[in-house]
């Protein structure tokens, strides 16, 4: 029986490439010269944005979003935290990367699939949702349904088996 998994994960190589491009642009741009604006990768994979003012932090965040979007990284995968004051009048912001489908999002996906009336089964398996059906067309219809659902998380389809 054909099946596939719905997962929520980012392409970490593309995130790294976009991060490096944003750092390079921040180092070269005239309006960021001489400021303490910088991006750092953390051990857990999140990104730390440092700046000397809120305006510069927002501009640096915009540069990062632009570079990630050009690399094809879904921006729903970023979870920006609040701007926090740091030492010396600077500000910092942590940008976490979302990974895995939370239980409530998985339940929403299963509910949408059941309400669609397609002849498929949906099962939550950890941080993924497995969809199983007899026809490939039904599975592709589920893919379209989930893409159009607007869940606010990056969605990927993996492990398609015929």
Backbone as a chain_set.jsonl record, in Angstrom:
{"seq": "XXXXXXXXXXXXXXXXXXXXXXXXXXXXXXXXXXXXXXXXXXXXXXXXXXXXXXXXXXXXXXXXXXXXXXXXXXXXXXXXXXXXXXXXXXXXXXXXXXXXXXXXXXXXXXXXXXXXXXXXXXXXXXXXXXXXXXXXXXXXXXXXXXXXXXXXXXXXXXXXXX", "coords": {"N": [[0.838, -1.188, 0.0], [0.605, 2.182, -0.896], [2.367, 4.852, 0.761], [3.34, 7.76, 2.717], [5.326, 10.086, 4.652], [4.571, 12.937, 6.599], [6.524, 15.529, 7.554], [8.22, 17.993, 9.585], [10.78, 19.86, 8.95], [13.836, 21.64, 8.419], [16.091, 22.342, 5.71], [19.176, 22.046, 6.69], [21.656, 22.641, 5.564], [21.058, 24.591, 3.662], [20.088, 26.552, 5.377], [22.451, 27.136, 6.721], [23.981, 28.123, 4.565], [22.47, 30.421, 3.847], [22.703, 31.824, 6.25], [25.488, 32.316, 6.311], [25.732, 33.944, 4.027], [24.227, 36.141, 4.849], [25.747, 37.054, 7.03], [28.071, 37.82, 5.662], [27.072, 39.906, 4.086], [26.271, 41.718, 6.083], [28.773, 42.387, 7.081], [29.853, 43.761, 4.938], [28.131, 45.814, 4.106], [27.458, 49.324, 3.899], [25.831, 50.725, 5.767], [26.061, 49.149, 8.017], [28.679, 49.234, 8.739], [31.18, 49.646, 11.184], [29.472, 49.223, 13.266], [28.257, 47.149, 15.927], [26.925, 44.936, 14.895], [26.018, 41.621, 14.42], [25.803, 38.132, 13.517], [25.463, 34.959, 15.04], [26.026, 31.44, 15.207], [24.535, 29.07, 17.337], [25.152, 26.345, 19.677], [22.966, 24.59, 19.67], [21.951, 24.937, 17.164], [20.428, 27.175, 16.738], [20.158, 30.728, 15.934], [21.899, 33.592, 16.923], [21.314, 36.963, 17.114], [23.024, 39.925, 17.276], [23.146, 43.376, 18.106], [23.686, 46.984, 18.146], [21.512, 48.596, 18.468], [17.884, 48.683, 18.426], [16.814, 49.211, 15.91], [18.906, 48.551, 14.138], [19.046, 45.835, 14.709], [16.576, 44.944, 13.732], [16.935, 45.528, 11.025], [19.093, 43.836, 10.409], [17.865, 41.4, 10.882], [16.008, 41.444, 8.827], [17.764, 41.266, 6.629], [18.764, 38.683, 7.037], [16.385, 37.167, 6.754], [15.827, 37.704, 4.08], [18.013, 36.488, 2.767], [17.668, 33.809, 3.541], [15.182, 33.272, 2.376], [15.815, 33.505, -0.339], [17.376, 31.251, -0.593], [15.52, 29.288, -0.478], [14.519, 28.437, 1.946], [11.883, 27.753, 4.107], [10.251, 30.379, 5.745], [8.6, 30.055, 7.897], [9.842, 28.31, 9.491], [11.494, 29.602, 11.256], [11.699, 30.771, 14.559], [11.425, 33.575, 16.022], [12.588, 35.065, 18.995], [11.922, 37.359, 21.748], [13.34, 40.668, 21.607], [16.136, 41.287, 23.569], [17.644, 43.293, 26.077], [21.164, 43.802, 26.194], [24.534, 43.807, 27.533], [26.135, 47.002, 27.769], [24.356, 48.664, 26.38], [23.537, 47.341, 24.135], [21.516, 45.12, 22.063], [20.005, 41.863, 21.832], [18.838, 39.003, 20.057], [17.327, 35.891, 19.933], [17.014, 33.424, 17.503], [15.23, 30.746, 17.001], [15.222, 27.504, 15.453], [12.591, 25.754, 14.084], [11.716, 22.374, 14.55], [10.374, 19.269, 13.781], [7.02, 18.032, 14.127], [4.664, 19.327, 16.25], [2.499, 17.889, 18.758], [-0.153, 18.964, 18.803], [-0.276, 20.192, 16.282], [0.027, 17.967, 14.654], [-2.334, 16.637, 15.247], [-4.149, 18.441, 14.116], [-3.52, 18.137, 11.41], [-4.222, 15.437, 10.984], [-6.966, 15.615, 11.506], [-7.809, 17.351, 9.432], [-7.256, 15.723, 7.222], [-9.005, 13.596, 7.664], [-11.45, 14.953, 7.518], [-11.494, 15.59, 4.854], [-12.512, 13.545, 3.323], [-11.199, 11.788, 1.702], [-10.0, 8.546, 0.757], [-7.999, 7.571, 2.755], [-5.654, 6.751, 5.377], [-4.559, 8.288, 8.361], [-1.908, 8.521, 10.604], [-0.379, 9.348, 13.657], [3.026, 9.422, 14.259], [5.261, 9.782, 16.414], [7.182, 12.542, 15.745], [6.124, 12.872, 13.266], [3.649, 12.435, 10.665], [2.062, 9.725, 9.337], [0.725, 8.892, 6.249], [-1.444, 6.733, 4.632], [-2.729, 4.972, 1.867], [-4.763, 3.499, -0.798], [-4.617, 4.442, -3.392], [-2.423, 6.323, -5.447], [-3.189, 8.833, -6.347], [-4.948, 9.743, -4.379], [-3.149, 10.09, -2.285], [-1.566, 12.14, -3.335], [-3.475, 14.131, -3.443], [-3.847, 14.542, -0.722], [-1.359, 15.626, -0.106], [-1.543, 18.096, -1.448], [-3.667, 19.184, -0.017], [-2.564, 19.453, 2.582], [-0.436, 21.186, 2.077], [-1.841, 23.509, 1.404], [-3.056, 24.127, 3.769], [-2.015, 25.994, 5.564], [-0.551, 25.928, 8.109], [1.499, 27.149, 9.48], [3.951, 26.034, 9.938], [6.995, 24.616, 8.664], [6.542, 22.317, 6.081], [7.296, 19.089, 4.919], [7.497, 16.302, 2.706], [8.233, 12.965, 3.034], [9.784, 9.737, 2.521], [8.215, 8.372, 0.594], [6.459, 5.637, -0.454], [5.662, 3.094, -2.747]], "CA": [[0.0, 0.0, 0.0], [1.414, 3.408, -0.936], [2.335, 5.685, 1.955], [4.393, 8.751, 2.873], [5.353, 10.751, 5.949], [4.568, 14.392, 6.641], [7.45, 15.943, 8.6], [8.52, 19.42, 9.648], [12.195, 20.082, 9.182], [14.482, 22.563, 7.505], [17.335, 21.896, 5.104], [20.172, 22.745, 7.505], [22.725, 23.169, 4.713], [20.567, 25.846, 3.085], [20.065, 27.516, 6.477], [23.855, 27.527, 6.933], [24.38, 28.966, 3.436], [21.802, 31.714, 3.998], [23.321, 32.466, 7.411], [26.804, 32.817, 5.906], [25.532, 35.065, 3.106], [23.765, 37.289, 5.637], [26.916, 37.559, 7.78], [28.954, 38.496, 4.721], [26.451, 41.177, 3.708], [26.354, 42.619, 7.241], [30.152, 42.852, 7.197], [30.227, 44.593, 3.807], [27.23, 46.936, 3.844], [27.874, 50.614, 4.425], [25.061, 51.129, 6.948], [26.436, 48.321, 9.161], [30.114, 49.423, 9.029], [31.486, 50.279, 12.459], [28.49, 48.878, 14.301], [28.502, 45.832, 16.517], [25.865, 44.042, 14.434], [26.599, 40.34, 14.019], [25.015, 36.906, 13.654], [26.252, 33.829, 15.533], [25.34, 30.147, 15.326], [24.625, 28.488, 18.672], [25.391, 24.898, 19.696], [21.725, 23.865, 19.364], [21.545, 25.233, 15.798], [19.719, 28.448, 16.633], [20.958, 31.867, 15.496], [21.877, 34.72, 17.854], [21.514, 38.231, 16.433], [23.482, 40.965, 18.196], [23.217, 44.695, 17.478], [23.826, 48.056, 19.125], [20.214, 49.264, 18.621], [16.762, 47.883, 17.935], [16.691, 49.434, 14.467], [19.931, 47.739, 13.463], [18.663, 44.426, 14.883], [15.489, 44.667, 12.785], [17.505, 45.537, 9.68], [19.884, 42.607, 10.263], [16.885, 40.314, 10.787], [15.49, 41.52, 7.458], [18.797, 40.738, 5.729], [18.781, 37.225, 7.224], [15.177, 36.612, 6.139], [15.98, 37.813, 2.629], [18.973, 35.473, 2.307], [17.055, 32.485, 3.717], [14.118, 33.125, 1.37], [16.463, 33.252, -1.63], [17.895, 29.887, -0.572], [14.394, 28.362, -0.483], [14.204, 27.989, 3.302], [10.588, 28.308, 4.528], [10.44, 31.308, 6.859], [7.832, 29.588, 9.056], [10.739, 27.487, 10.289], [12.182, 30.436, 12.237], [10.908, 31.174, 15.721], [12.154, 34.684, 16.659], [12.253, 35.375, 20.38], [11.884, 38.8, 22.008], [14.598, 41.403, 21.707], [16.537, 41.428, 24.964], [18.782, 44.203, 26.257], [22.42, 43.15, 26.564], [25.48, 44.714, 28.174], [26.648, 48.124, 26.99], [23.329, 49.286, 25.555], [23.276, 46.529, 22.957], [20.357, 44.223, 22.128], [20.222, 40.56, 21.227], [17.617, 38.269, 19.76], [17.564, 34.491, 19.604], [16.145, 32.916, 16.441], [15.245, 29.283, 17.08], [14.776, 26.778, 14.27], [11.557, 24.773, 14.423], [11.985, 21.033, 14.033], [9.403, 18.29, 14.242], [5.624, 18.454, 14.21], [4.145, 19.227, 17.61], [1.343, 17.003, 18.875], [-1.397, 19.637, 18.411], [-0.245, 20.375, 14.829], [-0.206, 16.651, 14.064], [-3.769, 16.369, 15.372], [-4.828, 19.275, 13.112], [-3.308, 17.518, 10.103], [-5.043, 14.227, 10.929], [-8.361, 16.051, 11.423], [-8.046, 17.86, 8.072], [-7.251, 14.592, 6.298], [-10.252, 12.846, 7.872], [-12.57, 15.772, 7.038], [-11.429, 15.73, 3.395], [-13.305, 12.495, 2.7], [-10.36, 10.917, 0.879], [-9.876, 7.196, 1.317], [-6.645, 7.396, 3.274], [-5.548, 6.695, 6.825], [-3.51, 9.138, 8.904], [-1.481, 8.061, 11.924], [0.704, 10.133, 14.238], [4.152, 8.575, 14.658], [6.293, 10.645, 16.989], [7.166, 13.894, 15.207], [5.711, 12.768, 11.872], [2.312, 11.892, 10.423], [2.097, 8.789, 8.213], [-0.5, 8.813, 5.446], [-1.484, 5.482, 3.889], [-3.926, 4.847, 1.046], [-4.646, 2.526, -1.877], [-4.34, 5.105, -4.665], [-1.442, 7.416, -5.439], [-3.897, 10.101, -6.544], [-5.449, 10.172, -3.074], [-2.003, 10.578, -1.512], [-1.184, 13.44, -3.884], [-4.508, 15.076, -3.014], [-3.539, 14.862, 0.679], [-0.217, 16.545, -0.137], [-2.059, 19.417, -1.809], [-4.493, 19.641, 1.099], [-1.699, 19.85, 3.69], [0.297, 22.39, 1.654], [-2.752, 24.641, 1.414], [-3.693, 24.271, 5.08], [-1.493, 27.17, 6.26], [-0.359, 25.559, 9.516], [2.519, 27.983, 10.101], [5.178, 25.261, 10.166], [7.508, 24.115, 7.385], [6.058, 20.968, 5.818], [8.015, 18.315, 3.915], [6.965, 14.957, 2.515], [9.352, 12.049, 2.932], [9.569, 8.304, 2.639], [7.111, 7.952, -0.261], [6.599, 4.239, -0.863], [4.593, 2.698, -3.652]], "C": [[0.881, 1.248, 0.0], [1.263, 4.231, 0.351], [3.439, 6.728, 1.875], [4.273, 9.378, 4.247], [5.327, 12.262, 5.752], [5.453, 14.785, 7.82], [7.636, 17.456, 8.541], [9.995, 19.574, 9.983], [12.74, 21.0, 8.097], [15.725, 21.908, 6.906], [18.46, 22.687, 5.772], [21.342, 23.276, 6.687], [22.302, 24.497, 4.086], [20.46, 26.934, 4.154], [21.473, 28.039, 6.719], [24.339, 28.448, 5.813], [23.76, 30.354, 3.537], [22.382, 32.51, 5.157], [24.669, 33.081, 7.034], [26.692, 33.994, 4.943], [25.094, 36.315, 3.857], [24.915, 37.887, 6.437], [27.844, 38.343, 6.868], [28.377, 39.855, 4.324], [26.496, 42.178, 4.859], [27.762, 43.176, 7.397], [30.514, 43.854, 6.107], [29.363, 45.837, 3.618], [27.641, 48.197, 4.579], [27.142, 50.973, 5.711], [25.347, 50.266, 8.18], [27.915, 48.46, 9.526], [30.288, 50.134, 10.364], [30.474, 50.026, 13.554], [28.81, 47.48, 14.816], [27.421, 44.843, 16.121], [26.487, 42.752, 13.904], [25.588, 39.221, 14.218], [25.944, 35.8, 14.123], [25.396, 32.574, 15.539], [25.577, 29.615, 16.728], [24.836, 26.978, 18.558], [24.151, 24.11, 19.277], [21.203, 24.157, 17.956], [20.813, 26.547, 15.642], [20.705, 29.561, 16.272], [20.787, 32.99, 16.51], [22.227, 35.98, 17.083], [21.903, 39.268, 17.479], [23.559, 42.281, 17.446], [23.323, 45.755, 18.567], [22.547, 48.878, 19.27], [19.118, 48.365, 18.047], [16.599, 48.015, 16.43], [17.68, 48.602, 13.672], [19.596, 46.249, 13.578], [17.56, 44.055, 13.896], [16.004, 44.629, 11.353], [18.317, 44.267, 9.422], [18.968, 41.397, 10.135], [16.28, 40.276, 9.381], [16.474, 40.968, 6.442], [18.827, 39.213, 5.822], [17.559, 36.577, 6.559], [15.279, 36.627, 4.618], [16.893, 36.712, 2.099], [18.392, 34.069, 2.454], [15.974, 32.246, 2.675], [14.709, 32.843, -0.007], [17.013, 31.836, -1.722], [16.772, 28.852, -0.534], [14.05, 27.799, 0.885], [12.852, 28.574, 3.7], [10.749, 29.147, 5.791], [9.591, 30.943, 8.066], [8.706, 28.757, 9.993], [11.543, 28.267, 11.316], [11.219, 30.825, 13.348], [11.654, 32.302, 16.431], [11.643, 34.933, 18.074], [12.243, 36.895, 20.548], [13.283, 39.394, 21.986], [14.915, 41.614, 23.176], [17.664, 42.453, 25.053], [20.005, 43.407, 26.704], [23.346, 44.207, 27.165], [25.908, 45.83, 27.22], [25.636, 48.771, 26.074], [23.012, 48.524, 24.28], [21.999, 45.715, 23.156], [20.735, 42.907, 21.458], [18.891, 39.864, 21.047], [18.0, 36.855, 19.345], [16.534, 34.058, 18.562], [16.251, 31.392, 16.451], [14.735, 28.694, 15.776], [13.769, 25.724, 14.7], [11.9, 23.437, 13.772], [10.961, 20.076, 14.618], [8.001, 18.877, 14.324], [5.165, 18.265, 15.649], [2.862, 18.407, 17.599], [0.054, 17.684, 18.405], [-1.442, 19.904, 16.906], [-0.507, 19.05, 14.117], [-1.694, 16.292, 14.134], [-4.572, 17.185, 14.368], [-4.707, 18.658, 11.727], [-4.192, 16.294, 9.953], [-6.521, 14.595, 10.785], [-8.706, 16.553, 10.021], [-8.132, 16.712, 7.075], [-8.548, 13.806, 6.435], [-11.455, 13.621, 7.345], [-12.611, 15.854, 5.517], [-12.269, 14.674, 2.677], [-12.503, 11.594, 1.781], [-10.196, 9.567, 1.566], [-8.426, 6.912, 1.684], [-6.72, 7.301, 4.794], [-4.38, 7.583, 7.246], [-3.19, 8.656, 10.312], [-0.31, 8.909, 12.402], [1.782, 9.167, 14.716], [5.283, 9.474, 15.142], [6.161, 12.067, 16.483], [6.822, 13.898, 13.722], [4.282, 12.234, 11.814], [2.41, 11.002, 9.191], [0.727, 8.732, 7.559], [-0.405, 7.559, 4.588], [-2.791, 5.423, 3.11], [-3.694, 3.869, -0.082], [-4.213, 3.179, -3.19], [-3.326, 6.226, -4.485], [-2.129, 8.769, -5.565], [-4.455, 10.636, -5.227], [-4.312, 10.737, -2.221], [-1.558, 11.951, -2.014], [-2.211, 14.511, -3.525], [-4.295, 15.493, -1.56], [-2.361, 15.829, 0.744], [-0.675, 17.969, -0.456], [-2.882, 20.017, -0.675], [-3.635, 20.171, 2.24], [-0.898, 21.101, 3.332], [-0.583, 23.626, 1.764], [-3.382, 24.924, 2.763], [-3.22, 25.501, 5.84], [-1.306, 26.941, 7.748], [0.681, 26.414, 10.227], [3.79, 27.232, 10.482], [5.685, 24.807, 8.805], [7.117, 22.648, 7.211], [6.914, 20.337, 4.724], [7.408, 16.915, 3.87], [8.141, 14.025, 2.254], [8.855, 10.624, 2.876], [8.371, 7.834, 1.818], [7.381, 6.543, -0.753], [5.392, 3.862, -1.698], [4.127, 1.29, -3.392]], "O": [[1.802, 1.357, 0.809], [0.186, 4.296, 0.945], [4.362, 6.607, 1.069], [3.257, 9.227, 4.926], [5.979, 12.796, 4.854], [5.168, 14.417, 8.959], [7.255, 18.107, 7.568], [10.407, 19.439, 11.135], [12.176, 21.115, 7.009], [16.333, 21.031, 7.519], [18.672, 23.859, 5.459], [21.961, 24.266, 7.076], [23.107, 25.424, 3.993], [20.712, 28.105, 3.873], [21.672, 29.241, 6.901], [25.026, 29.436, 6.072], [24.447, 31.355, 3.334], [22.536, 33.728, 5.062], [24.96, 34.223, 7.391], [27.474, 34.941, 5.032], [25.535, 37.42, 3.542], [25.04, 39.109, 6.513], [28.346, 39.402, 7.244], [29.109, 40.841, 4.236], [26.736, 43.364, 4.634], [27.926, 44.326, 7.807], [31.38, 44.705, 6.312], [29.819, 46.817, 3.028], [28.107, 48.154, 5.718], [27.76, 51.472, 6.652], [24.918, 50.614, 9.281], [28.364, 47.874, 10.51], [29.606, 51.123, 10.636], [30.604, 50.559, 14.656], [29.557, 46.73, 14.187], [27.036, 43.996, 16.926], [27.371, 42.785, 13.047], [24.64, 39.351, 14.992], [27.082, 35.705, 13.664], [24.202, 32.622, 15.834], [26.689, 29.698, 17.25], [24.713, 26.406, 17.475], [24.264, 23.083, 18.609], [20.13, 23.679, 17.587], [20.596, 26.996, 14.517], [21.92, 29.365, 16.298], [19.667, 33.306, 16.91], [23.293, 36.071, 16.474], [21.185, 39.462, 18.46], [23.983, 42.317, 16.291], [23.088, 45.483, 19.745], [22.494, 49.774, 20.112], [19.382, 47.427, 17.294], [16.28, 47.04, 15.749], [17.327, 48.017, 12.648], [19.839, 45.486, 12.642], [17.597, 42.983, 13.292], [15.568, 43.8, 10.555], [18.238, 43.688, 8.338], [19.254, 40.475, 9.372], [16.068, 39.202, 8.818], [16.078, 40.283, 5.499], [18.906, 38.529, 4.802], [17.687, 35.557, 5.882], [14.867, 35.678, 3.951], [16.58, 36.074, 1.093], [18.6, 33.224, 1.584], [15.858, 31.141, 2.144], [14.169, 32.033, -0.76], [17.106, 31.279, -2.816], [17.047, 27.653, -0.556], [13.358, 26.785, 0.977], [12.683, 29.791, 3.637], [11.312, 28.687, 6.785], [9.827, 31.461, 9.158], [8.348, 28.53, 11.149], [12.208, 27.668, 12.161], [10.063, 31.166, 13.094], [12.434, 32.037, 17.346], [10.439, 35.003, 18.317], [12.524, 37.63, 19.601], [14.27, 38.728, 22.298], [14.064, 42.066, 23.942], [18.546, 42.478, 24.194], [19.897, 42.464, 27.488], [22.968, 45.372, 27.287], [26.025, 45.618, 26.013], [26.02, 49.377, 25.074], [22.282, 49.03, 23.427], [21.468, 45.628, 24.263], [21.649, 42.843, 20.636], [17.939, 40.104, 21.79], [18.884, 36.653, 18.513], [15.337, 34.295, 18.72], [17.232, 30.823, 15.974], [13.921, 29.303, 15.081], [14.052, 24.9, 15.57], [12.313, 23.373, 12.614], [10.715, 20.081, 15.825], [7.828, 20.073, 14.56], [5.266, 17.169, 16.2], [2.221, 18.25, 16.56], [-0.746, 17.073, 17.696], [-2.515, 19.852, 16.305], [-1.188, 19.018, 13.092], [-2.245, 15.716, 13.196], [-5.561, 16.696, 13.823], [-5.668, 18.654, 10.957], [-4.842, 16.119, 8.922], [-7.247, 13.955, 10.024], [-9.763, 16.224, 9.483], [-8.981, 16.722, 6.184], [-9.131, 13.394, 5.432], [-12.38, 13.028, 6.79], [-13.658, 16.157, 4.946], [-12.692, 14.889, 1.542], [-13.075, 10.714, 1.137], [-10.247, 9.463, 2.791], [-7.73, 6.136, 1.029], [-7.702, 7.709, 5.413], [-3.347, 7.626, 6.579], [-4.091, 8.414, 11.115], [0.634, 9.161, 11.653], [1.511, 8.228, 15.464], [6.152, 9.873, 14.367], [5.161, 12.735, 16.747], [7.188, 14.826, 13.001], [3.776, 11.66, 12.778], [2.797, 11.466, 8.118], [-0.293, 8.549, 8.224], [0.593, 7.344, 3.899], [-3.844, 5.785, 3.635], [-2.562, 3.445, -0.313], [-3.531, 2.557, -4.004], [-3.364, 6.973, -3.507], [-1.694, 9.745, -4.954], [-4.436, 11.843, -4.988], [-4.488, 11.734, -1.521], [-1.213, 12.823, -1.217], [-1.852, 15.672, -3.324], [-4.529, 16.646, -1.199], [-2.361, 16.751, 1.56], [-0.247, 18.927, 0.188], [-2.802, 21.215, -0.408], [-3.939, 21.22, 2.807], [-0.701, 21.976, 4.175], [-0.11, 24.684, 2.179], [-4.164, 25.866, 2.892], [-3.954, 26.011, 6.687], [-1.849, 27.686, 8.563], [0.741, 26.407, 11.456], [4.606, 27.732, 11.255], [4.891, 24.63, 7.881], [7.343, 21.833, 8.106], [7.22, 20.98, 3.72], [6.878, 16.416, 4.863], [8.948, 14.27, 1.358], [7.689, 10.332, 3.14], [7.594, 6.997, 2.278], [8.402, 6.281, -1.389], [4.261, 4.249, -1.406], [3.225, 0.802, -4.073]]}, "num_chains": 1, "name": "protein.A"}
